[in-house]
Amino acid sequence: MYDFGQLTLPFDNVDEEYLAKPRKFNVKSLKKFMLFMGPVSSIFDLIIFALLLGVFKLHDVAIFQTTWFSYSIFSNLLGMHVIRTAKLPFVESNAHKLVYFSSIVLAIVGLIIPYTWLGSLIGLAPIPFAFIPMIIVIPILYCFVALIAKKIYIDMYGEWI
């Protein structure tokens, strides 16, 4: 489902200053980005694991996997807006309407599908409603931390992917 959200990126608005001069694909820059931002994302994945296993004492594999499924969709779609620009997303740089639309629709579908026959068909289980705030709030917190990490990255390396 996350990949469907990515299909709208060719329609996205690119910041004008990013287009001001031609750029070459830089593997070293991409590697720096992955090694810097990857752990930030992983920390929030571990927070979800800790909450599900430690706080909620969840040991039902189907519910764990389904919660992870819905969280991952929401987190990845929201995080995409943070990394798509060096600027402050939603304020200084806006994505194309299709990108916003697909992100919203797919996030909603990711939360609803576990309660449907299709969710059941693909092995998902209904998520306890107590988990829904966590699925929404943790990715929002991740985005705030990712914004700070992005600022540090740009200050350190003088560029954004």
Backbone as CSV, one residue per row, in Angstrom:
resi,resn,N_x,N_y,N_z,CA_x,CA_y,CA_z,C_x,C_y,C_z
1,MET,0.826,-1.194,0.000,0.000,0.000,0.000,0.868,1.254,0.000
2,TYR,1.976,1.186,0.713,2.887,2.329,0.723,3.376,2.621,-0.693
3,ASP,3.628,1.570,-1.453,4.097,1.755,-2.826,3.073,2.493,-3.684
4,PHE,1.793,2.267,-3.442,0.770,3.006,-4.189,0.891,4.508,-3.917
5,GLY,1.208,4.855,-2.683,1.421,6.257,-2.347,2.613,6.843,-3.088
6,GLN,3.632,6.011,-3.300,4.817,6.459,-4.022,4.528,6.699,-5.510
7,LEU,3.513,6.040,-6.027,3.181,6.202,-7.449,2.734,7.618,-7.795
8,THR,2.356,8.402,-6.804,1.946,9.786,-7.077,3.133,10.751,-7.079
9,LEU,4.305,10.300,-6.641,5.451,11.194,-6.551,5.898,11.801,-7.893
10,PRO,5.736,11.125,-9.019,6.093,11.795,-10.282,5.290,13.070,-10.534
11,PHE,4.140,13.205,-9.912,3.329,14.410,-10.060,3.711,15.488,-9.052
12,ASP,4.604,15.159,-8.130,4.907,16.051,-7.012,5.528,17.360,-7.465
13,ASN,5.337,18.372,-6.631,5.976,19.675,-6.827,7.380,19.596,-6.240
14,VAL,8.355,20.038,-7.005,9.730,20.049,-6.528,10.093,21.492,-6.209
15,ASP,10.787,21.699,-5.101,11.199,23.043,-4.717,12.048,23.662,-5.828
16,GLU,11.735,24.908,-6.167,12.393,25.575,-7.295,13.906,25.634,-7.150
17,GLU,14.406,25.905,-5.956,15.854,25.996,-5.780,16.551,24.651,-6.015
18,TYR,15.815,23.564,-5.820,16.383,22.248,-6.086,16.557,22.026,-7.586
19,LEU,15.723,22.673,-8.367,15.792,22.547,-9.819,16.699,23.598,-10.468
20,ALA,17.251,24.513,-9.670,18.017,25.639,-10.215,19.253,25.203,-10.997
21,LYS,19.868,24.100,-10.599,21.042,23.614,-11.328,20.945,22.100,-11.478
22,PRO,21.511,21.575,-12.557,21.461,20.120,-12.761,22.194,19.379,-11.639
23,ARG,21.683,18.215,-11.313,22.288,17.395,-10.265,22.561,16.005,-10.799
24,LYS,23.653,15.438,-10.337,23.976,14.056,-10.671,23.566,13.174,-9.499
25,PHE,23.202,11.946,-9.821,22.887,10.982,-8.776,24.159,10.693,-7.998
26,ASN,24.120,10.870,-6.682,25.299,10.737,-5.846,25.074,9.619,-4.827
27,VAL,25.700,8.479,-5.077,25.530,7.322,-4.199,26.079,7.610,-2.803
28,LYS,27.197,8.332,-2.711,27.774,8.644,-1.394,26.812,9.497,-0.567
29,SER,26.174,10.445,-1.219,25.202,11.286,-0.524,24.022,10.456,-0.041
30,LEU,23.545,9.555,-0.889,22.435,8.679,-0.516,22.827,7.783,0.656
31,LYS,24.052,7.285,0.635,24.531,6.429,1.721,24.582,7.204,3.036
32,LYS,25.099,8.458,2.993,25.128,9.299,4.196,23.713,9.505,4.733
33,PHE,22.792,9.778,3.796,21.403,9.998,4.198,20.830,8.760,4.888
34,MET,21.033,7.599,4.290,20.488,6.355,4.855,21.092,6.058,6.228
35,LEU,22.399,6.258,6.363,23.052,5.966,7.636,22.678,6.968,8.720
36,PHE,22.282,8.169,8.321,21.889,9.199,9.281,20.414,9.074,9.661
37,MET,19.554,8.995,8.655,18.112,9.004,8.919,17.555,7.620,9.258
38,GLY,18.188,6.571,8.765,17.711,5.213,9.041,17.571,4.909,10.521
39,PRO,18.595,5.185,11.323,18.472,4.925,12.763,17.357,5.731,13.436
40,VAL,17.102,6.941,12.936,16.002,7.744,13.502,14.686,6.992,13.332
41,SER,14.461,6.488,12.137,13.249,5.711,11.861,13.218,4.436,12.702
42,SER,14.352,3.778,12.791,14.417,2.511,13.538,14.102,2.691,15.015
43,ILE,14.487,3.832,15.579,14.186,4.105,16.994,12.677,4.076,17.227
44,PHE,11.934,4.654,16.291,10.473,4.676,16.461,9.858,3.306,16.219
45,ASP,10.469,2.520,15.366,10.019,1.133,15.206,10.207,0.384,16.528
46,LEU,11.340,0.601,17.163,11.603,-0.053,18.448,10.653,0.445,19.539
47,ILE,10.279,1.707,19.457,9.301,2.242,20.425,7.967,1.506,20.275
48,ILE,7.540,1.290,19.039,6.289,0.544,18.808,6.413,-0.871,19.360
49,PHE,7.540,-1.533,19.068,7.751,-2.879,19.602,7.682,-2.866,21.128
50,ALA,8.351,-1.911,21.749,8.369,-1.830,23.212,6.976,-1.589,23.776
51,LEU,6.216,-0.719,23.125,4.854,-0.472,23.602,3.983,-1.719,23.467
52,LEU,4.046,-2.363,22.314,3.201,-3.543,22.098,3.587,-4.695,23.018
53,LEU,4.882,-4.944,23.147,5.317,-6.083,23.945,5.437,-5.754,25.431
54,GLY,5.970,-4.580,25.754,6.232,-4.242,27.151,5.067,-3.608,27.871
55,VAL,4.418,-2.639,27.256,3.326,-1.925,27.910,2.009,-2.677,27.754
56,PHE,1.673,-3.029,26.523,0.395,-3.711,26.270,0.471,-5.223,26.472
57,LYS,1.684,-5.745,26.668,1.882,-7.198,26.873,1.211,-8.012,25.766
58,LEU,1.342,-7.517,24.543,0.697,-8.162,23.398,1.540,-9.348,22.924
59,HIS,0.929,-10.519,22.900,1.612,-11.709,22.417,0.800,-12.417,21.337
60,ASP,-0.276,-11.803,20.915,-1.074,-12.332,19.802,-0.381,-11.904,18.509
61,VAL,0.184,-12.876,17.801,0.999,-12.592,16.618,0.205,-11.861,15.546
62,ALA,-1.013,-12.282,15.304,-1.823,-11.662,14.252,-2.105,-10.188,14.562
63,ILE,-2.438,-9.897,15.802,-2.714,-8.502,16.173,-1.421,-7.692,16.140
64,PHE,-0.315,-8.293,16.588,0.978,-7.605,16.535,1.322,-7.244,15.085
65,GLN,1.228,-8.223,14.190,1.567,-7.985,12.785,0.622,-6.980,12.141
66,THR,-0.643,-7.049,12.477,-1.613,-6.114,11.908,-1.370,-4.703,12.411
67,THR,-1.083,-4.567,13.689,-0.770,-3.247,14.242,0.476,-2.694,13.574
68,TRP,1.467,-3.552,13.389,2.704,-3.141,12.710,2.404,-2.733,11.265
69,PHE,1.560,-3.486,10.595,1.147,-3.183,9.218,0.543,-1.783,9.137
70,SER,-0.439,-1.500,9.984,-1.115,-0.198,9.956,-0.175,0.931,10.378
71,TYR,0.615,0.696,11.402,1.592,1.692,11.843,2.580,2.007,10.725
72,SER,3.094,0.983,10.081,4.101,1.172,9.035,3.564,1.986,7.872
73,ILE,2.352,1.705,7.480,1.745,2.471,6.378,1.631,3.941,6.777
74,PHE,1.069,4.186,7.942,0.873,5.564,8.403,2.220,6.275,8.557
75,SER,3.181,5.597,9.170,4.491,6.181,9.415,5.228,6.484,8.113
76,ASN,5.230,5.545,7.190,5.938,5.736,5.929,5.313,6.829,5.073
77,LEU,3.994,6.860,5.021,3.329,7.890,4.213,3.536,9.275,4.814
78,LEU,3.480,9.385,6.116,3.707,10.676,6.762,5.178,11.074,6.657
79,GLY,6.067,10.125,6.879,7.502,10.388,6.788,7.941,10.809,5.398
80,MET,7.263,10.303,4.375,7.572,10.674,2.992,7.478,12.185,2.814
81,HIS,6.535,12.823,3.496,6.368,14.265,3.371,7.526,15.022,4.033
82,VAL,8.125,14.437,5.054,9.261,15.075,5.715,10.506,15.006,4.833
83,ILE,10.737,13.865,4.202,11.985,13.707,3.450,11.904,14.208,2.009
84,ARG,10.735,14.532,1.494,10.600,14.951,0.100,11.150,16.345,-0.161
85,THR,11.454,17.092,0.882,11.926,18.460,0.742,12.902,18.811,1.859
86,ALA,13.811,19.728,1.566,14.711,20.233,2.604,13.990,21.253,3.481
87,LYS,12.867,21.726,3.011,12.091,22.739,3.729,11.140,22.093,4.731
88,LEU,10.397,22.939,5.409,9.386,22.474,6.361,8.162,22.011,5.565
89,PRO,7.864,20.718,5.610,6.724,20.233,4.827,5.406,20.803,5.337
90,PHE,4.452,20.920,4.450,3.108,21.418,4.740,3.076,22.928,4.986
91,VAL,4.241,23.559,5.183,4.294,24.988,5.477,5.102,25.719,4.400
92,GLU,6.379,25.354,4.286,7.265,26.010,3.318,7.276,25.314,1.966
93,SER,6.889,24.049,1.949,6.879,23.268,0.710,5.669,22.342,0.729
94,ASN,4.875,22.458,-0.307,3.678,21.624,-0.394,3.792,20.607,-1.503
95,ALA,3.375,19.417,-1.196,3.333,18.353,-2.196,2.165,18.615,-3.150
96,HIS,2.182,17.891,-4.250,1.072,17.959,-5.201,-0.186,17.403,-4.521
97,LYS,-1.328,17.868,-4.946,-2.604,17.424,-4.359,-2.773,15.913,-4.439
98,LEU,-2.295,15.294,-5.517,-2.395,13.832,-5.628,-1.576,13.130,-4.553
99,VAL,-0.420,13.701,-4.205,0.421,13.114,-3.159,-0.298,13.203,-1.814
100,TYR,-0.873,14.367,-1.526,-1.644,14.510,-0.288,-2.841,13.554,-0.284
101,PHE,-3.575,13.543,-1.379,-4.770,12.703,-1.467,-4.429,11.230,-1.257
102,SER,-3.410,10.741,-1.961,-3.059,9.321,-1.821,-2.573,9.021,-0.411
103,SER,-1.842,9.937,0.194,-1.360,9.713,1.562,-2.524,9.586,2.543
104,ILE,-3.471,10.474,2.423,-4.635,10.453,3.327,-5.476,9.199,3.105
105,VAL,-5.788,8.913,1.844,-6.628,7.750,1.537,-5.952,6.455,1.978
106,LEU,-4.675,6.292,1.655,-3.986,5.048,2.001,-3.796,4.900,3.512
107,ALA,-3.589,6.005,4.227,-3.496,5.924,5.689,-4.827,5.462,6.280
108,ILE,-5.916,5.995,5.752,-7.249,5.580,6.227,-7.499,4.110,5.883
109,VAL,-7.175,3.731,4.660,-7.352,2.328,4.254,-6.510,1.410,5.140
110,GLY,-5.274,1.842,5.443,-4.400,1.046,6.302,-4.961,0.836,7.699
111,LEU,-5.767,1.775,8.160,-6.403,1.620,9.475,-7.690,0.811,9.410
112,ILE,-8.391,0.909,8.285,-9.699,0.256,8.157,-9.604,-1.191,7.688
113,ILE,-8.675,-1.483,6.812,-8.628,-2.811,6.174,-8.578,-3.985,7.166
114,PRO,-7.938,-3.854,8.338,-7.945,-4.995,9.261,-9.344,-5.401,9.740
115,TYR,-10.316,-4.506,9.615,-11.677,-4.793,10.084,-12.583,-5.315,8.971
116,THR,-12.014,-5.561,7.797,-12.805,-5.977,6.643,-12.545,-7.432,6.283
117,TRP,-13.371,-7.941,5.365,-13.180,-9.306,4.872,-11.851,-9.428,4.140
118,LEU,-11.410,-8.371,3.455,-10.129,-8.411,2.747,-8.984,-8.517,3.743
119,GLY,-9.079,-7.781,4.831,-8.069,-7.883,5.878,-7.984,-9.294,6.426
120,SER,-9.140,-9.879,6.673,-9.191,-11.252,7.162,-8.601,-12.212,6.136
121,LEU,-8.916,-11.975,4.867,-8.420,-12.823,3.786,-6.897,-12.822,3.706
122,ILE,-6.271,-11.677,3.974,-4.809,-11.600,3.889,-4.124,-11.800,5.239
123,GLY,-4.874,-12.249,6.231,-4.291,-12.625,7.513,-4.214,-11.526,8.556
124,LEU,-4.904,-10.421,8.313,-4.924,-9.353,9.309,-6.004,-9.622,10.338
125,ALA,-5.818,-9.052,11.514,-6.791,-9.214,12.599,-7.245,-7.824,13.039
126,PRO,-8.463,-7.714,13.525,-8.917,-6.402,14.019,-7.982,-5.884,15.116
127,ILE,-7.603,-4.636,14.985,-6.702,-4.004,15.946,-7.547,-3.482,17.114
128,PRO,-7.133,-3.752,18.342,-7.853,-3.165,19.476,-7.875,-1.636,19.345
129,PHE,-9.007,-1.049,19.578,-9.144,0.391,19.396,-8.174,1.183,20.277
130,ALA,-7.727,0.608,21.381,-6.750,1.284,22.252,-5.413,1.498,21.542
131,PHE,-5.146,0.738,20.482,-3.879,0.861,19.754,-3.917,1.961,18.688
132,ILE,-5.104,2.379,18.283,-5.241,3.351,17.187,-4.520,4.669,17.502
133,PRO,-4.674,5.241,18.698,-3.924,6.480,18.969,-2.410,6.299,18.823
134,MET,-1.895,5.160,19.241,-0.466,4.880,19.121,-0.055,4.826,17.647
135,ILE,-0.888,4.211,16.818,-0.606,4.090,15.387,-0.562,5.471,14.723
136,ILE,-1.294,6.413,15.262,-1.342,7.765,14.691,-0.318,8.692,15.350
137,VAL,-0.212,8.650,16.658,0.628,9.605,17.390,2.126,9.322,17.219
138,ILE,2.532,8.079,17.294,3.963,7.753,17.190,4.541,8.224,15.845
139,PRO,3.876,8.010,14.709,4.417,8.559,13.461,4.484,10.092,13.441
140,ILE,3.548,10.740,14.093,3.603,12.206,14.164,4.824,12.636,14.984
141,LEU,5.067,11.961,16.093,6.272,12.241,16.889,7.529,11.964,16.075
142,TYR,7.521,10.863,15.325,8.654,10.544,14.443,8.923,11.691,13.480
143,CYS,7.884,12.263,12.917,8.057,13.352,11.956,8.703,14.571,12.610
144,PHE,8.314,14.889,13.837,8.946,16.015,14.526,10.430,15.740,14.778
145,VAL,10.742,14.529,15.202,12.151,14.173,15.425,12.896,14.142,14.093
146,ALA,12.267,13.631,13.050,12.897,13.589,11.726,13.164,14.997,11.197
147,LEU,12.291,15.942,11.502,12.526,17.338,11.106,13.772,17.896,11.787
148,ILE,13.935,17.568,13.053,15.131,18.011,13.781,16.365,17.331,13.193
149,ALA,16.260,16.029,12.945,17.380,15.288,12.356,17.715,15.838,10.972
150,LYS,16.700,16.196,10.204,16.922,16.757,8.869,17.698,18.060,8.967
151,LYS,17.333,18.907,9.915,18.034,20.186,10.125,19.495,19.923,10.480
152,ILE,19.738,18.983,11.382,21.114,18.636,11.772,21.877,18.099,10.567
153,TYR,21.250,17.233,9.788,21.886,16.653,8.601,22.285,17.757,7.620
154,ILE,21.378,18.670,7.351,21.657,19.760,6.405,22.781,20.652,6.942
155,ASP,22.774,20.912,8.235,23.846,21.712,8.836,25.194,20.994,8.745
156,MET,25.181,19.678,8.928,26.434,18.899,8.889,26.983,18.757,7.477
157,TYR,26.099,18.439,6.525,26.544,18.081,5.176,26.266,19.161,4.131
158,GLY,25.537,20.191,4.488,25.262,21.278,3.559,24.389,20.897,2.387
159,GLU,23.645,19.822,2.539,22.772,19.371,1.450,21.640,18.526,2.011
160,TRP,20.647,18.338,1.188,19.579,17.383,1.458,19.492,16.508,0.230
161,ILE,19.224,15.256,0.430,19.244,14.310,-0.676,18.638,14.919,-1.893
